[in-house]
């Protein structure tokens, strides 16, 4: 079982001890066959012994991919020829021949020295055990010694072959268990049936090959040809199965196979199971930018390297899969939750190391969401574990924490509902369930409504109205943010054009995400939408966040410059909550700073917030930018903002968000009150360079 990332080292000395003992046993048995038995004859058909020896090497060098219930495996046809050699070669020299051919084949396949000596020792030990059973049953003589083909001899031969298979399977399973840091029982339960139906059945062909070879060499030809055709068919079926269950780019299991294995793992756990089963969803940050800026070839190379890195870093204790795009998944077991969390942190750290691309390292980051079963309780369905891990991943991405565990700092009850909403969002966009409400942005001192901010709402058929905070943040992490933004833009521009035709001199403000802002095609798309709505681009204000600009300032500046060339205004939304520098703001084509409501809401009680608002207003004035304060929920807050020099306000005190049909009536009947407060600090909007009255 997994315990952090130290599971394999904990078992390493036991694994090496087993390998050493098996290798020494095989060497001793091989030496005994030469020094003690002293038999060196190859029987009256020496060419058969030579042929089967060669086929042992060939069969070991070229294992066959074979279809199994839960995927594919590799089988070694060499076992059939080992058994044939057992009934063809005189004496226990077959032990030496088995060990020698195994070493030759492993050298050709470039296996590690540890695997080479273990493999050779394991085969020699298993064959020697089979010979011992034959001696015990009184049927040690081989066909080369003229043994009669009696039922008793056949039963003894089957018993010897069974012992060979069981001995080899136990030794191999023991090595796997110690190498993986898991239990022998688990390995046997996973591999025993498959091993018996492949290597076990191959062993039974040995006597058949030996008998046919002694009767007539020509009889071996059709048998070997038929066998090769069967193996070829199995390889084709296994290859097709592998293609259906593995990602063609990275070679990792795909979503289908991962879900199958996860369902099996969940089904095997009962209410009294110890330990935990963990599922992780890994999503790369801003991977689209790599494809857009450097090309898909570089993006594919990054995915291949990261897939290999995740598989190597987690080792055999975790299953790594690529779900699609830049999303990976992992599944692992651990005695305690700390082990799964340690593995999640290991995965996150592995993503953070630079990835080589044409000699230039690329820095990649990612978010890891973890969901775990609860010890001593029935596990949730596999689909629910996946949803929980997905929610945790989105939460980690939104918070910038890198790794999050579902149930710790993620709302257990609310999060699955939000994810379910996102899964329905695509069809909701097409079905027209999204509507746009508008909240006025008003120059209070002049009593003029400058524009209205478009705020998306979801009129869910069963849940009623859903606010944007419940689905927009997650949509921003998916490809749905594109069609969602397009839908809001089309509706907002169409509504604004209608208000202007009715004689209202107003514009519309629309929020755009980082993905949209960094799309080089966006200015053209927006210009086409404005042309279709018959709305001048100067009536459009795009609200962006500081972090979306700084994520890739060069690309953002290019898009913003093209938008400004069209006449579109640009406002930095939620200013003060990001990590922008003054130099970055100075170099970007901006029109406005929008002070975040968290600074405005406590302005009457918090001196620090008041200082921040005063400073932002003065800074914007010096930079030739106008200022908007959102969160003016009361008349007292509005008056104080005016005293600090902020004239353009947005908040419940002025107007609440309203549907499009109500905007026209509100614009017609809105009060045009000019507020007479003390002279503000700074310049009025009409006096500021670049300001819009």
Residue pairs with C-beta under 8 A, 6 or more apart in sequence:
1 7
1 181
1 182
1 183
1 275
1 333
1 334
1 335
1 339
2 181
2 317
2 318
2 332
2 333
2 334
2 335
2 339
2 340
2 343
3 10
3 181
3 334
3 335
3 336
3 339
4 334
4 338
4 339
4 342
4 343
5 313
5 314
5 315
5 342
5 343
5 346
7 180
7 181
7 317
7 339
8 179
8 180
8 181
8 315
8 316
8 317
10 181
11 178
11 179
11 180
11 181
14 178
15 175
15 178
15 179
16 114
18 118
18 171
18 174
18 175
18 178
19 114
19 117
19 118
19 121
19 175
22 118
22 121
22 122
22 125
22 171
22 175
23 117
23 118
23 120
23 121
24 121
25 121
25 124
25 125
26 95
26 99
26 120
26 121
26 122
26 123
26 124
26 125
26 128
27 99
27 121
27 124
29 92
29 95
29 124
29 125
29 128
30 95
30 96
30 99
30 100
30 124
32 92
32 95
33 39
33 91
33 92
33 93
33 94
33 95
33 96
34 40
34 93
34 96
37 91
37 92
37 93
38 91
39 90
39 91
39 92
39 93
40 91
40 93
41 90
41 91
41 144
42 49
42 50
42 89
42 90
42 144
43 49
43 88
43 89
43 90
43 142
43 143
43 144
43 145
44 144
45 88
45 144
45 213
45 214
47 217
48 84
48 88
48 210
48 213
48 214
49 85
49 88
49 89
49 97
49 144
51 213
52 81
52 84
52 85
52 88
52 209
53 81
53 85
53 97
53 101
55 77
55 78
55 81
55 84
56 78
56 81
56 82
56 85
56 97
56 98
56 101
56 105
57 78
57 101
57 104
57 105
57 108
58 78
59 76
59 77
59 78
59 79
59 80
59 81
60 76
60 78
60 101
60 102
60 105
60 106
60 109
61 105
61 108
61 109
62 77
63 74
63 75
63 76
63 77
64 74
64 75
64 76
64 77
64 231
64 234
64 235
65 72
65 73
65 74
65 234
65 235
65 238
65 239
65 242
66 72
66 73
66 74
66 75
66 198
66 234
66 235
66 238
67 234
67 237
67 238
67 241
68 194
70 260
70 261
70 264
71 241
71 242
71 245
71 257
72 238
72 241
72 242
73 194
73 198
75 198
75 199
75 202
76 199
76 202
77 202
77 231
78 101
78 105
79 199
79 202
79 203
79 206
80 202
80 203
80 205
80 206
80 209
81 206
81 209
82 94
82 98
82 123
82 127
82 164
82 203
82 206
83 161
83 164
83 202
83 203
83 204
83 205
83 206
83 207
83 209
84 205
84 206
84 207
84 209
84 210
84 213
85 94
85 97
85 98
85 206
86 94
86 127
86 130
86 131
86 142
86 160
86 206
87 142
87 143
87 144
87 157
87 206
87 207
87 210
88 142
88 143
88 144
88 210
88 213
88 214
89 97
89 142
89 144
90 142
90 144
90 145
92 128
92 131
94 127
94 131
95 124
95 127
95 128
95 131
96 124
98 123
98 124
98 127
99 120
99 121
99 123
99 124
100 120
102 116
102 119
102 120
102 123
102 124
103 116
103 120
106 115
106 116
106 119
106 120
107 116
111 119
118 175
122 168
122 171
122 172
122 175
123 168
125 167
125 171
126 163
126 164
126 165
126 167
126 168
126 171
127 164
129 163
129 164
129 167
130 160
130 161
130 163
130 164
130 167
131 140
131 160
132 163
133 156
133 159
133 160
133 163
134 140
134 156
134 157
134 159
134 160
137 156
137 159
137 160
138 156
139 147
139 152
139 153
139 156
139 157
141 147
143 207
143 210
143 211
143 214
147 153
149 211
154 207
157 207
158 204
161 203
161 204
161 206
161 207
162 200
164 203
165 195
165 196
165 199
165 200
165 203
168 199
169 188
169 191
169 192
169 195
169 196
169 199
170 188
173 184
173 187
173 188
173 191
173 192
174 184
176 182
176 187
176 191
177 183
177 184
177 186
177 187
179 316
180 187
180 315
180 316
180 317
181 317
182 317
205 227
208 223
209 220
209 223
212 219
212 220
212 223
213 219
213 220
244 256
245 253
245 254
245 256
245 257
245 260
246 252
246 253
246 254
246 257
247 253
247 254
247 307
247 321
247 322
249 300
249 303
249 304
249 307
249 322
250 303
250 304
250 307
250 308
250 322
251 307
252 307
252 311
252 320
252 321
252 322
252 328
253 261
253 319
253 320
253 321
253 322
254 321
254 322
254 323
254 324
255 321
255 323
255 324
255 329
257 321
258 319
258 321
258 323
258 329
258 331
259 382
259 383
259 386
261 319
261 331
262 279
262 331
262 382
262 385
262 386
263 382
265 277
265 331
265 333
265 382
266 277
266 373
266 379
266 380
266 381
266 382
266 385
269 277
269 373
269 378
269 379
270 378
271 376
271 377
271 378
272 376
273 373
273 375
273 376
273 379
274 335
274 375
274 376
275 333
275 334
275 335
275 336
275 375
276 333
276 334
276 335
276 336
276 337
276 339
276 340
276 372
276 373
276 374
276 375
277 331
277 332
277 333
277 372
277 373
277 379
277 385
278 330
278 331
278 332
278 333
278 334
278 337
278 340
278 343
278 344
278 370
278 371
278 372
278 373
279 329
279 330
279 331
279 370
279 371
279 372
279 385
279 386
279 388
279 389
280 329
280 330
280 331
280 332
280 340
280 343
280 344
280 347
280 368
280 369
280 370
280 371
280 389
281 323
281 327
281 328
281 329
281 368
281 369
281 386
281 389
281 390
281 392
281 393
282 310
282 327
282 328
282 329
282 330
282 347
282 351
282 366
282 367
282 368
282 369
282 393
283 326
283 327
283 328
283 366
283 367
283 369
283 393
283 397
283 477
284 306
284 326
284 327
284 351
284 364
284 365
284 366
285 364
285 365
285 366
285 367
285 397
286 365
286 551
286 552
287 299
287 302
287 325
287 326
287 364
288 515
289 518
289 552
289 555
290 298
290 299
290 302
290 362
291 298
291 299
292 518
292 520
293 555
294 357
298 357
298 358
298 362
301 357
302 355
302 357
302 362
302 364
303 322
303 326
305 355
305 356
306 328
306 351
306 355
306 364
307 320
307 322
307 328
309 350
309 353
310 320
310 328
310 330
310 347
310 350
310 351
311 320
313 346
313 347
313 350
314 320
314 330
314 332
314 343
314 346
314 347
317 332
317 333
317 343
318 330
318 331
318 332
318 343
319 330
319 331
319 332
320 328
320 329
320 330
321 328
321 329
321 330
321 331
322 328
322 329
323 329
329 386
329 389
330 343
330 347
332 339
332 340
332 343
334 340
334 343
337 372
337 405
340 370
340 372
341 370
341 403
341 405
344 368
344 370
344 403
344 405
345 403
347 368
348 366
348 367
348 368
348 402
348 403
351 364
351 365
351 366
352 363
352 364
352 365
352 366
354 361
354 362
354 363
354 364
355 361
355 362
355 363
355 364
356 362
365 402
366 402
367 393
367 394
367 396
367 397
367 402
367 403
367 404
368 393
368 396
368 402
368 403
368 404
369 388
369 389
369 390
369 391
369 392
369 393
369 394
369 395
369 396
369 404
369 406
370 389
370 392
370 403
370 404
370 405
370 406
371 385
371 386
371 388
371 389
371 392
371 405
371 406
371 407
372 405
372 406
372 407
373 379
373 380
373 385
379 385
380 388
384 416
387 416
387 419
387 420
388 406
388 407
388 415
388 416
389 406
390 419
391 406
391 410
391 415
391 416
391 418
391 419
392 404
392 405
392 406
392 410
392 415
393 404
394 419
394 473
394 474
394 477
395 404
395 409
395 410
395 415
396 402
396 403
396 404
397 477
398 473
398 477
404 410
406 412
406 415
418 470
418 471
418 474
419 474
421 458
421 460
421 463
421 466
421 470
421 471
421 474
422 471
422 474
422 475
422 478
422 480
425 458
425 471
425 475
425 480
425 484
426 480
426 483
428 434
428 458
428 460
429 480
429 483
429 484
429 487
433 458
433 459
433 460
433 461
434 456
434 457
434 458
434 459
434 484
434 487
434 488
435 456
435 457
435 458
435 459
435 491
435 659
435 660
436 454
436 455
436 456
436 457
436 488
436 491
436 492
436 495
436 660
437 454
437 455
437 456
437 457
437 657
437 658
437 659
437 660
438 452
438 453
438 454
438 455
438 492
438 495
438 508
438 657
438 658
438 659
438 660
438 663
439 452
439 453
439 455
439 650
439 655
439 656
439 657
439 658
440 449
440 451
440 452
440 650
440 654
440 655
440 666
440 670
441 449
441 450
441 451
441 452
441 453
441 509
441 628
441 648
441 649
441 650
442 448
442 449
442 450
442 648
442 649
442 650
442 654
442 655
443 449
443 450
443 647
443 648
443 685
443 693
444 638
444 642
444 647
444 648
444 649
444 654
444 675
445 642
445 647
445 674
445 675
445 677
445 680
445 684
446 647
446 674
446 693
447 671
447 672
447 673
447 674
447 675
448 672
448 693
449 506
449 667
449 670
450 506
450 507
450 648
450 692
451 506
451 507
451 508
451 509
451 539
451 541
452 496
452 506
452 507
452 508
452 509
452 663
453 508
453 509
453 510
453 511
453 543
453 650
454 488
454 491
454 492
454 508
454 509
454 510
454 511
455 468
455 657
456 468
456 472
456 484
456 488
457 465
457 466
457 467
457 468
458 465
458 466
458 467
458 468
458 470
458 471
459 465
459 466
460 466
472 481
472 484
475 481
475 484
476 513
476 514
476 515
481 513
481 515
481 516
482 515
482 516
485 512
485 513
485 516
486 525
486 529
488 510
489 510
489 526
489 529
490 529
490 532
490 533
491 660
492 508
492 510
493 508
493 529
493 530
493 532
493 533
493 535
493 540
494 533
494 535
495 508
495 660
495 663
496 506
496 507
496 508
496 533
496 535
496 539
496 540
497 533
497 534
497 535
498 664
499 506
499 663
499 664
499 667
500 506
500 535
500 539
502 664
502 667
504 664
504 667
504 668
506 539
506 667
507 538
507 539
507 540
507 541
507 569
508 539
508 540
508 541
509 541
509 542
509 543
509 571
510 540
510 541
510 542
510 543
511 542
511 543
511 544
511 573
512 522
512 542
512 543
512 544
513 548
514 545
514 547
514 548
514 551
516 522
517 544
517 548
517 549
517 556
517 559
517 560
518 548
518 551
518 552
518 555
518 556
518 559
519 525
519 559
520 555
520 558
520 559
522 559
522 563
523 559
523 562
523 563
523 566
526 537
526 540
526 563
526 566
526 568
527 537
527 566
530 536
530 537
530 540
530 566
536 567
537 566
537 567
537 568
538 567
538 568
538 569
540 568
540 569
541 568
541 569
541 570
541 571
541 591
541 592
542 563
542 568
542 569
542 570
542 571
543 571
543 572
543 573
543 594
544 556
544 570
544 571
544 572
544 573
545 572
545 573
545 574
545 578
546 572
546 574
546 575
546 577
546 578
546 579
546 580
547 578
547 579
547 580
548 556
549 556
549 560
549 572
549 580
549 584
549 588
550 578
550 579
550 580
550 581
550 584
553 584
553 587
553 588
556 588
557 587
557 588
557 589
560 570
560 588
560 589
560 590
561 589
563 570
563 589
564 570
564 589
569 591
569 592
569 692
570 588
570 589
570 590
570 591
570 592
571 590
571 591
571 592
571 593
571 594
571 628
572 580
572 585
572 590
572 592
572 593
572 594
573 594
573 596
574 594
574 596
575 593
575 594
575 595
575 596
575 616
576 595
576 596
576 599
576 612
576 616
577 596
577 598
582 619
585 623
586 623
590 625
591 625
591 626
591 690
591 692
592 620
592 625
592 626
592 627
592 628
593 616
593 619
593 620
593 625
593 626
593 627
593 628
594 627
594 628
594 629
594 630
595 612
595 613
595 616
595 617
595 627
595 628
595 629
595 630
595 646
596 630
596 631
597 630
597 631
597 651
598 631
599 609
599 612
599 613
599 616
600 609
600 613
600 629
600 630
600 631
600 632
600 637
600 641
600 651
601 631
601 633
601 637
602 609
603 609
603 610
603 613
603 637
603 640
603 641
603 644
604 636
604 637
604 640
610 640
610 644
613 629
613 641
613 644
613 646
614 644
614 645
614 681
616 627
617 627
617 644
617 645
617 646
617 681
617 682
618 645
618 681
618 682
620 626
620 627
620 688
621 627
621 645
621 682
621 683
621 688
624 688
624 689
624 690
624 691
625 688
625 690
625 691
626 648
626 685
626 688
626 690
626 691
626 692
627 645
627 646
627 647
627 648
628 646
628 648
628 649
628 650
629 641
629 646
629 648
629 649
629 650
630 649
630 650
630 651
631 637
631 650
631 651
632 638
632 641
632 649
632 650
632 651
632 652
632 653
632 654
633 651
633 652
633 653
634 653
635 653
637 651
637 653
638 649
638 651
638 653
638 654
638 675
639 675
639 677
641 649
642 675
642 677
642 680
643 677
643 678
643 680
643 681
644 680
644 681
645 680
645 681
645 682
645 683
646 680
647 680
647 684
647 685
648 685
655 666
655 670
658 666
683 691
684 691
685 691
685 692
685 693
686 693
